[in-house]
């Protein structure tokens, strides 16, 4: 996470944009012009396979950025991911050339980027591990808890289809998993929402 003093300095120097929920801020195959750094809210980062199916890679929290956008912007390469806001989100966008300026001004920026790279790498390893070894119930519950943590709420607005798409499963499989968890008293299902009861 970016140190509070560096984030505050950035906010003072750059315009903070408020982005509505479900807005694509970075899309597949588009060149990256600006690098997002979150002030508040949350963003999900998705990958896609050759058939266009999307799967969740990781979430971006306040004080963080997307390492894929940083690397893509610096290397002037097209994006291999899509980033979408999951709630109203405050973002500061910086240009790729500013990254070098910021690192020159304060070495903590370089440390931030390296720590961010390590964090995302570890999250991707966890995603692969969960995909291969966790049950559907465990994947769904992890996903709901992660989303709830970002929203700072135990009430998560999300559909069965959204969950299925993001964890790479079928809606029917996810619906059965949710029903099992509801029967165990872990969650409560609502229309378009899931309430976490074990937080």
Buried (B, 14 or more C-beta within 10 A) or exposed (E): BBBEEBBEBBBEEBEBBEBEBEBEBBBBEEEBEBBBBBBBBBBBBBBBEEEEEBBBBBBBBBBBBBBBBBBBBBEEEEBEBBBBBBBEBBBBBBEBEBBEEBBEEBEBBEEBBEBBEEBBEEBEEEBEEBEEEBEBBEBBBBBBBBBBBBBEBBEBBBBBEBBBBBBBBEBEBBBBBBEBBBEEEBBBBEEEEBBBEEE
